[in-house]
Amino acid sequence: MAGGGGAAPQPKADELQPHAVKEQLPGVSYCITSPPPWPEAILLGFQHYLVMLGTTVIIPTILVPQMGGGNEEKVRVVQTLLFVAGLNTLSQTFFGSRLPAVIGGSYTFVVPTLSIVLARRYSGIVDPHEKFIRTMRGTQGALIVASTLQIIIGFSGLWRNVTRFLSPLSAVPLVTLAGLGLFELGFPGVAKCIEIGLPALIALVIFSQYIPHVIRSDKPVLDRFAVLFTVAIVWIYAHLLTVGGAYKHAHPKTQFHCRTDRAGLIGAAPWIRVPYPFQWGPPTFDAGEAFAMMMASFVALVESTGTFFAVSRYASATHIPPSILSRGIGWQGIGILLNGLYGTASGSTVSVENAGLLALTRVGSRRVVQISAGFMIFFSILGKFGAVFASIPAPIVAAFYCLFFSYVASAGLSFLQFCNLNSFRTKFILGFSVFMGLSVPQYFNEYTSVAGYGPVHTNARWFNDIINVPFSSEAFVAGLVAFFLDNTLHRGDNTVRKDRGHHFWDRFRSFKTDTRSEEFYSLPFNLNKFFPSV
């Protein structure tokens, strides 16, 4: 090159080095075993409670009217689902995976539940309340049977043997699609009332991402409690719009999503009520419905595996050992059994939104999640008070999902640091599994929305669900494709094991190989001896 101003400065050696691989996520303020001070822990636990209310209210809102129930039945189902979620979260954090994972209602079980509602044996029932009771008993029986699948797979150690073949490469599509697969609950929910949902989304981003860098403080407040500030401000704003008559002449659907007095929960909720097993009567059993619900249970098992990985990452724990993961799945099966006994109309899974909240607050403390479980049980018993918080407008909740689901998806992408991204094998498995994980469920969902039924359509509705439900789950399809390809494609090549990053997880294949695993995942009261899989 003509002319000269001297040689260009050479970059330093450390500038040319890629970022170091981190087995534990740095920057977490309180990890799984280090609880924050009690006042802060209580507020953080209440924040987790508010976040999980979204799913707890949405699922009964979808199912109960189809079952023939009104506002009173919906309130009772919400209370029951909240109560059982508290019990399941406590059991998971004390005896299951020991991760700070909230166990709440799952959308995966909605389709088989609706199939039970539409069964022929209930079509002749005229009285709506009688139909609600009968269909609820049918879902209880199906959930009780379906729970045995996760209990057996988990406690027998079978899932431990399967997940030992998981590598960081095959975990990326599974975890990423566990978050991205719920995109329909994000901005489409915000847009149902854009004048409420969009301000909530903007406020949450400003409080959590921008203000902490403008107002520097030794103790983070606005970012750590961004959800509480956002709910308080936008809820008041939404209430002012309601009382000001902004939706007085709006379409009924707009009023339902935008008004703060249309949930119908506060007036129908009792002051005090304790949910109890078999409160709807004895469960009824049908073989076909039980098989369909078992398939939904297996899909929820796979989805929960991906979310467990995200939770362990954001709790700054080590990679969860396969035996601990299997134990967590077993206790999740017990949670589904409780769903069936109490009658929640839906099974349980690891809450994706609460996993994202761990990242937003940078607090992965187990104690915080246990406190949130206490709030769930407390407000499920005090119906009126719990109904107040459960009446938060759905677009505000959808705004939270936009951030929380994104965080879970990025947790999956973080496993790419263990993989060789310059390998064509890696690129094929990643690209193909993610594409199929998005494309296949899109086909199934589009077909269902147009035709009113799934691509597999026979006279046996339960058989249709066995095929349609798993292939409508983005995380399930992506995880299945990635797992199969990663364990069958060029396995004889010596470089493959390193390219897929499996050697990074070798030390976590056994519970006692790494001392950090014992610190994070050991059971209390010396109960490890009762679980041979550990």
NUMARLUM-441971 format. One line per 4 residues: their letters; for each residue x negated, y, z negated of C-alpha. Coordinates in pm, whole numbers, padded with zeros to 5 digits. Example, Ala and Ser with C-alpha at 12.3 -4.5 7.8 and 13.67 -1.06 7.14 Angstrom:
BEGIN
AS> -01230 -00450 -00780; -01367 -00106 -00714
***
This chain:
BEGIN
MAGG> 00000 00000 00000; -00147 00334 00107; -00228 00598 -00147; -00317 00519 -00496
GGAA> -00227 00616 -00838; -00406 00331 -01006; -00305 -00027 -01072; 00042 -00097 -01208
PQPK> 00047 -00173 -01582; 00055 -00543 -01656; 00336 -00671 -01881; 00242 -00809 -02217
ADEL> 00230 -01185 -02265; 00524 -01190 -02510; 00739 -00995 -02262; 00706 -01279 -02012
QPHA> 00821 -01544 -02259; 01187 -01652 -02267; 01385 -01625 -02587; 01304 -01899 -02835
VKEQ> 01550 -02184 -02888; 01742 -02147 -03215; 01898 -02454 -03376; 02080 -02227 -03620
LPGV> 02237 -01900 -03514; 02049 -01602 -03663; 02224 -01284 -03772; 02494 -01455 -03980
SYCI> 02544 -01263 -04305; 02683 -01553 -04510; 02634 -01908 -04392; 02834 -02216 -04479
TSPP> 02691 -02257 -04831; 02639 -01890 -04926; 02968 -01725 -05026; 03009 -01346 -05031
PWPE> 03111 -01165 -05353; 03459 -01257 -05473; 03640 -00931 -05375; 03496 -00949 -05025
AILL> 03564 -01322 -05000; 03930 -01271 -05092; 03977 -01002 -04827; 03802 -01218 -04566
GFQH> 04021 -01514 -04663; 04333 -01300 -04622; 04206 -01198 -04279; 04176 -01564 -04178
YLVM> 04532 -01615 -04302; 04662 -01329 -04084; 04484 -01464 -03776; 04622 -01817 -03806
LGTT> 04977 -01683 -03851; 05001 -01624 -03477; 05000 -01991 -03381; 05204 -02079 -03689
VIIP> 05488 -01854 -03573; 05462 -01901 -03195; 05495 -02282 -03198; 05822 -02290 -03401
TILV> 05950 -01997 -03192; 05905 -02216 -02883; 06035 -02543 -03027; 06307 -02468 -03282
PQMG> 06557 -02301 -03042; 06512 -02594 -02801; 06584 -02831 -03089; 06908 -02650 -03169
GGNE> 06789 -02454 -03472; 06843 -02087 -03555; 06648 -01835 -03760; 06694 -02026 -04087
EKVR> 06555 -02346 -03938; 06272 -02153 -03773; 06173 -01996 -04104; 06172 -02334 -04277
VVQT> 05954 -02485 -04003; 05714 -02187 -04020; 05691 -02223 -04398; 05633 -02597 -04371
LLFV> 05370 -02561 -04098; 05193 -02297 -04304; 05206 -02509 -04621; 05069 -02818 -04446
AGLN> 04800 -02607 -04274; 04681 -02498 -04617; 04664 -02856 -04740; 04484 -02972 -04425
TLSQ> 04232 -02688 -04438; 04148 -02767 -04800; 04108 -03138 -04729; 03887 -03065 -04425
TFFG> 03659 -02827 -04613; 03632 -03046 -04924; 03631 -03400 -04783; 03623 -03382 -04402
SRLP> 03358 -03216 -04193; 03289 -02965 -04476; 03276 -02692 -04210; 03465 -02362 -04258
AVIG> 03731 -02478 -04012; 04096 -02376 -04042; 04332 -02659 -03946; 04653 -02524 -03794
GSYT> 04927 -02606 -03547; 04833 -02722 -03197; 04990 -02631 -02863; 04885 -02972 -02732
FVVP> 05179 -03133 -02911; 05441 -02895 -02768; 05502 -03093 -02446; 05566 -03434 -02608
TLSI> 05783 -03264 -02871; 05995 -03104 -02597; 06024 -03446 -02434; 06170 -03580 -02756
VLAR> 06414 -03287 -02768; 06528 -03361 -02412; 06567 -03737 -02471; 06894 -03888 -02358
RYSG> 06995 -04011 -02701; 07021 -03651 -02825; 07203 -03509 -02521; 07548 -03599 -02651
IVDP> 07510 -03418 -02985; 07732 -03108 -02985; 07653 -02958 -03325; 07324 -02756 -03295
HEKF> 07221 -02815 -03656; 07280 -03189 -03625; 07075 -03194 -03306; 06794 -03008 -03481
IRTM> 06787 -03256 -03769; 06794 -03558 -03539; 06521 -03432 -03306; 06307 -03326 -03602
RGTQ> 06326 -03679 -03741; 06224 -03810 -03400; 05917 -03587 -03389; 05829 -03691 -03744
GALI> 05826 -04057 -03651; 05616 -03994 -03340; 05363 -03783 -03535; 05333 -04044 -03810
VAST> 05247 -04311 -03554; 05018 -04076 -03358; 04819 -03991 -03672; 04695 -04350 -03695
LQII> 04494 -04299 -03374; 04270 -04029 -03521; 04255 -04198 -03861; 04131 -04525 -03707
IGFS> 03894 -04363 -03455; 03753 -04130 -03719; 03712 -04345 -04027; 03606 -04657 -03837
GLWR> 03307 -04467 -03698; 03418 -04520 -03339; 03406 -04148 -03261; 03060 -04137 -03416
NVTR> 02940 -04391 -03159; 03098 -04195 -02872; 02966 -03852 -02969; 02610 -03983 -03004
FLSP> 02607 -03978 -02623; 02701 -03610 -02617; 02415 -03383 -02518; 02396 -03002 -02513
LSAV> 02461 -03022 -02139; 02789 -03211 -02174; 02887 -03002 -02477; 02875 -02675 -02280
PLVT> 03189 -02736 -02067; 03375 -02892 -02361; 03318 -02602 -02602; 03342 -02330 -02339
LAGL> 03676 -02452 -02206; 03807 -02497 -02561; 03803 -02116 -02566; 03863 -02023 -02202
GLFE> 04135 -02284 -02166; 04367 -02075 -02382; 04342 -01765 -02159; 04720 -01768 -02100
LGFP> 04768 -01671 -02464; 04536 -01369 -02429; 04603 -01073 -02202; 04931 -01211 -02061
GVAK> 05057 -01192 -02420; 04917 -00841 -02456; 05097 -00732 -02138; 05435 -00843 -02270
CIEI> 05432 -00515 -02462; 05140 -00321 -02321; 05201 -00009 -02531; 05134 -00215 -02845
GLPA> 04901 -00490 -02726; 04652 -00273 -02539; 04597 -00027 -02829; 04543 -00329 -03056
LIAL> 04282 -00473 -02820; 04103 -00140 -02783; 04111 -00072 -03158; 03970 -00418 -03237
VIFS> 03682 -00371 -02992; 03605 -00021 -03125; 03616 -00124 -03492; 03409 -00439 -03444
QYIP> 03157 -00337 -03177; 03116 00041 -03149; 03179 00204 -03486; 02914 -00006 -03673
HVIR> 02648 00137 -03439; 02776 00493 -03480; 02835 00488 -03856; 02539 00303 -03999
SDKP> 02593 00161 -04344; 02407 -00076 -04571; 02727 -00274 -04617; 02941 -00347 -04310
VLDR> 03308 -00268 -04366; 03482 -00159 -04048; 03339 -00438 -03834; 03383 -00712 -04093
FAVL> 03744 -00616 -04164; 03830 -00501 -03813; 04137 -00726 -03804; 04285 -00571 -04119
FTVA> 04230 -00216 -03993; 04372 -00298 -03651; 04681 -00468 -03790; 04753 -00183 -04031
IVWI> 04716 00094 -03773; 04889 -00068 -03474; 05168 -00224 -03682; 05257 00118 -03826
YAHL> 05241 00264 -03475; 05472 -00011 -03345; 05715 00046 -03631; 05727 00418 -03556
LTVG> 05813 00339 -03196; 06089 00107 -03315; 06254 00346 -03562; 06207 00633 -03318
GAYK> 06434 00460 -03068; 06172 00395 -02801; 06326 00056 -02721; 06689 00138 -02791
HAHP> 06800 00084 -02431; 06521 -00148 -02321; 06566 -00497 -02178; 06637 -00761 -02449
KTQF> 06311 -00940 -02367; 06117 -00614 -02408; 06288 -00549 -02740; 06200 -00898 -02860
HCRT> 05830 -00848 -02790; 05796 -00481 -02885; 06030 -00411 -03174; 05914 -00485 -03527
DRAG> 06262 -00586 -03646; 06343 -00865 -03398; 06152 -01159 -03544; 06448 -01265 -03760
LIGA> 06216 -01414 -04023; 06249 -01177 -04319; 06628 -01192 -04350; 06643 -01570 -04307
APWI> 06354 -01651 -04541; 06429 -01768 -04897; 06256 -01598 -05188; 06098 -01919 -05319
RVPY> 06092 -02259 -05157; 05843 -02545 -05181; 05825 -02770 -04871; 05829 -03141 -04950
PFQW> 05795 -03468 -04757; 06102 -03602 -04574; 06288 -03274 -04630; 06475 -03329 -04302
GPPT> 06563 -03690 -04385; 06405 -04025 -04295; 06196 -04026 -03973; 06313 -04221 -03670
FDAG> 06080 -04411 -03441; 06072 -04473 -03068; 05787 -04665 -02903; 05766 -04454 -02586
EAFA> 05769 -04124 -02774; 05504 -04255 -03013; 05273 -04346 -02721; 05318 -04001 -02567
MMMA> 05239 -03833 -02898; 04934 -04057 -02941; 04798 -03930 -02610; 04852 -03572 -02731
SFVA> 04669 -03670 -03050; 04373 -03799 -02848; 04360 -03477 -02643; 04367 -03276 -02967
LVES> 04083 -03493 -03097; 03865 -03402 -02797; 03955 -03033 -02820; 03879 -03029 -03194
TGTF> 03537 -03180 -03127; 03448 -02882 -02912; 03582 -02636 -03170; 03388 -02813 -03448
FAVS> 03070 -02747 -03248; 03159 -02377 -03224; 03237 -02357 -03597; 02906 -02518 -03694
RYAS> 02728 -02270 -03470; 02896 -01962 -03614; 02856 -02090 -03970; 02479 -02098 -03904
ATHI> 02477 -02467 -03985; 02274 -02729 -03804; 02431 -02934 -03527; 02704 -03147 -03685
PPSI> 02588 -03513 -03709; 02811 -03766 -03529; 02905 -03941 -03854; 03021 -03613 -04009
LSRG> 03219 -03530 -03696; 03383 -03872 -03712; 03471 -03814 -04077; 03624 -03478 -03989
IGWQ> 03837 -03637 -03718; 03957 -03898 -03967; 04073 -03628 -04207; 04235 -03442 -03919
GIGI> 04432 -03761 -03858; 04548 -03750 -04219; 04651 -03391 -04148; 04870 -03507 -03858
LLNG> 05017 -03769 -04091; 05113 -03486 -04329; 05265 -03299 -04033; 05483 -03602 -03971
LYGT> 05577 -03654 -04335; 05670 -03290 -04396; 05825 -03227 -04055; 05640 -02943 -03881
ASGS> 05745 -03034 -03523; 05378 -03014 -03420; 05049 -03181 -03496; 04728 -03019 -03618
TVSV> 04394 -02929 -03469; 04100 -02703 -03550; 04209 -02341 -03506; 04018 -02187 -03214
ENAG> 04110 -01831 -03313; 03973 -01872 -03663; 03651 -02013 -03521; 03621 -01691 -03322
LLAL> 03687 -01486 -03636; 03378 -01642 -03794; 03175 -01483 -03515; 03348 -01146 -03541
TRVG> 03287 -01115 -03916; 02951 -01299 -03910; 03068 -01479 -04223; 03069 -01858 -04198
SRRV> 03127 -01926 -04566; 03320 -02237 -04663; 03462 -02062 -04969; 03625 -01790 -04755
VQIS> 03819 -02048 -04556; 03923 -02228 -04874; 04057 -01898 -05007; 04251 -01853 -04683
AGFM> 04406 -02197 -04741; 04519 -02071 -05082; 04692 -01778 -04912; 04864 -02017 -04672
IFFS> 05008 -02226 -04953; 05097 -01923 -05167; 05285 -01732 -04896; 05455 -02045 -04765
ILGK> 05618 -02086 -05106; 05704 -01715 -05149; 05912 -01702 -04833; 06007 -01334 -04821
FGAV> 05652 -01209 -04867; 05513 -01457 -04617; 05781 -01363 -04363; 05670 -01000 -04375
FASI> 05322 -01087 -04251; 05459 -01348 -04010; 05661 -01070 -03842; 05350 -00906 -03693
PAPI> 05439 -00836 -03327; 05309 -01107 -03095; 05120 -00866 -02861; 04896 -00767 -03154
VAAF> 04815 -01133 -03213; 04748 -01181 -02841; 04499 -00893 -02855; 04308 -01080 -03125
YCLF> 04304 -01391 -02908; 04125 -01201 -02630; 03822 -01161 -02858; 03835 -01481 -03061
FSYV> 03876 -01720 -02767; 03593 -01538 -02591; 03365 -01593 -02888; 03435 -01968 -02885
ASAG> 03366 -01982 -02511; 03034 -01802 -02563; 02944 -02052 -02837; 02963 -02321 -02569
LSFL> 02747 -02118 -02334; 02487 -02081 -02609; 02407 -02453 -02578; 02258 -02377 -02238
QFCN> 01942 -02267 -02419; 01865 -02637 -02479; 01906 -02732 -02110; 01686 -02698 -01804
LNSF> 01879 -02455 -01586; 01628 -02496 -01303; 01742 -02854 -01248; 01986 -02925 -00964
RTKF> 02134 -03209 -01172; 02211 -02962 -01451; 02363 -02713 -01211; 02586 -02975 -01051
ILGF> 02718 -03113 -01381; 02782 -02767 -01525; 02944 -02618 -01218; 03152 -02920 -01122
SVFM> 03284 -02994 -01474; 03379 -02631 -01544; 03542 -02592 -01202; 03742 -02913 -01238
GLSV> 03829 -02821 -01595; 03993 -02505 -01463; 04126 -02636 -01133; 04296 -02961 -01235
PQYF> 04507 -02814 -01520; 04595 -02520 -01292; 04741 -02767 -01041; 04938 -02950 -01308
NEYT> 05070 -02626 -01461; 05165 -02473 -01125; 05342 -02791 -01020; 05536 -02796 -01346
SVAG> 05635 -02430 -01325; 05770 -02474 -00970; 05929 -02820 -00990; 06028 -02818 -01357
YGPV> 05833 -03138 -01421; 05474 -03257 -01387; 05311 -03428 -01086; 05372 -03764 -01253
HTNA> 05751 -03791 -01260; 05926 -04118 -01341; 06237 -04210 -01532; 06019 -04279 -01838
RWFN> 05952 -03931 -01978; 05704 -04071 -02230; 05495 -04221 -01948; 05495 -03887 -01767
DIIN> 05357 -03718 -02079; 05081 -03976 -02116; 04942 -03865 -01777; 05047 -03500 -01758
VPFS> 04942 -03388 -02108; 04568 -03475 -02091; 04526 -03337 -01738; 04689 -03011 -01842
SEAF> 04413 -02949 -02099; 04114 -02756 -01965; 03881 -02864 -02245; 03977 -03230 -02209
VAGL> 03923 -03242 -01832; 03595 -03047 -01842; 03460 -03249 -02134; 03556 -03580 -01975
VAFF> 03395 -03496 -01640; 03077 -03358 -01800; 03045 -03653 -02040; 03086 -03909 -01762
LDNT> 02845 -03741 -01520; 02583 -03666 -01784; 02571 -04029 -01897; 02581 -04194 -01554
LHRG> 02396 -03965 -01313; 02023 -04047 -01270; 01990 -04197 -01617; 01670 -04382 -01518
DNTV> 01478 -04061 -01450; 01234 -03981 -01732; 01287 -03606 -01698; 01665 -03626 -01731
RKDR> 01668 -03664 -02109; 01468 -03344 -02152; 01667 -03156 -01886; 01996 -03231 -02063
GHHF> 01851 -03115 -02397; 01931 -03436 -02579; 01595 -03442 -02758; 01690 -03127 -02949
WDRF> 01976 -03316 -03120; 01776 -03632 -03199; 01709 -03524 -03556; 02082 -03485 -03618
RSFK> 02183 -03830 -03493; 02173 -03953 -03854; 02311 -03774 -04156; 01993 -03801 -04364
TDTR> 01734 -03734 -04093; 01734 -03360 -04159; 01754 -03227 -04515; 01959 -02929 -04397
SEEF> 02237 -03164 -04288; 02261 -03303 -04641; 02285 -02949 -04775; 02563 -02848 -04536
YSLP> 02772 -03164 -04501; 02737 -03367 -04823; 03065 -03443 -04998; 03128 -03306 -05348
FNLN> 03141 -03524 -05658; 02897 -03777 -05506; 03166 -03915 -05275; 02929 -03997 -04988
KFFP> 02900 -04357 -05103; 03268 -04414 -05022; 03213 -04334 -04653; 02988 -04600 -04497
SV> 02976 -04407 -04167; 02766 -04148 -04348
***
